[in-house]
Amino acid sequence: MRTAPPPLVLLLLVHGLASAASAAFTCNATGVAATCRALVGFKPAQNTTYGAIASLFQVSNATLFGANGLFLSTPADGAVAAGSTVRVPTPCRCANGTGRSDRTPFYTVQDGDVGLYNITVARFSNLTTYQDIGAANQLPDVNKIQVGQSLWIPLPCSCDDVDGAEVVHLAHVVAPGSSVEGIATEFGTDASTLLRLNGMTDPKALQAYQVLDVPLHACSSSIANNSLDYGLRLANGSYATTANGCITCSCSATTYRLDCHQSVGQSQCPAAATCPGNLFIGNTSTSGCEVQTCSYAGYTNTSTPTGTNISATITTDRTNCGNNGGSPPGSDGGLGLRGFMWSAAFVFLHMIWLSSLQ
């Protein structure tokens, strides 16, 4: 005799009946800008773990921890309560005006999965629709699936700029009782932007369990458009490793500028890239009111022993030059306590990571 589904699963199944036929997001980006890193807000229907979520979406534990601002020392079997939100990064590709996860994740049908609808709701918490899964896998009947069958789960995403600014697009499943205004306030945007991005004109038309395209303020970067990680975008409070693990970048609301440093403990990495003045990536120098930073500019793969070529470039911040060459009253030149604490946290994070390798 099968156990009854948990209450949250039943609630999702009932409300999911009114779900839209497609959860696709608009994305008109082309060329190198047509690929990027996006996020989905996953709310598990049952109690689970970080490791299980990483496995479901086929991302590494480290990638999942970075997207949620968690230390790399976080245990993979750390508990995640049903209904709580975990941000999961996904590679996004835009084509024909639509953005979808780039052939990932794939899900293997399990015993007890009753059609695509059950997979959509019980496994992926309404982040897509059964119609989208059926179309992506060219299935003639969405109710006829076989145990062991592999299915691509197309997650909605976008790489488009919003109002001329780079953003991280988050796929957010609307909770019952939510409003457009409330969601906009929660994520630091405005109601008119949410309505426009999601093709809505009436905020009252918002439905529970609808997948909403929410733009998160992204940190600006100096990554060149010919770099293999050109589409790397990070939201406040997150970090990621890139350049084959040789560079670690973080994003903080202190500056909203990507803060990158050479990763420690990586023997396969090339010598640290430098800028004029013998500055290493992440180092700064001050001249009068100007602050110059040796910024990470991207990477390419090579046939050298390390297999990676890392680039750096000088960026100049003149924020403090508008007050007769000095810092504005009450300013600390952009090197505030929050920025210091974030950098210190990264040092601590890497120390933990290094100790785990020994």
Secondary structure, 3 states (H helix, E strand, C coil): CCCCCCHHHHHHHHHHCCCCCCCCEECCCCHHHHEEEEEEEECCCCCEEHHHHHHHHCCCHHHHHHHCCCCCCCCCCCEECCCCCEEEEEEEEEECCEEEECCCCEEECCCCCCHHHHHHHHHCCCCCCHHHHHHHCCCCCCCCCCCCCEEECCCECCCCCECCECEEEEEEECCCCCCHHHHHHHHCCCHHHHHHHCCCCCHHHCCCCCEEEEEEEECECCCCCCCCCCCCCCECCEEEEECCCCEEEEECCCCCECEEEECCCCCCCCCCCEECCCEECCCEEEECCEEEEEEEEEEEECCCCCCEEEEEEEEEECHHHHECCECCCCCCCCCCHHHHHHHHHHHHHHHHHHHHHC
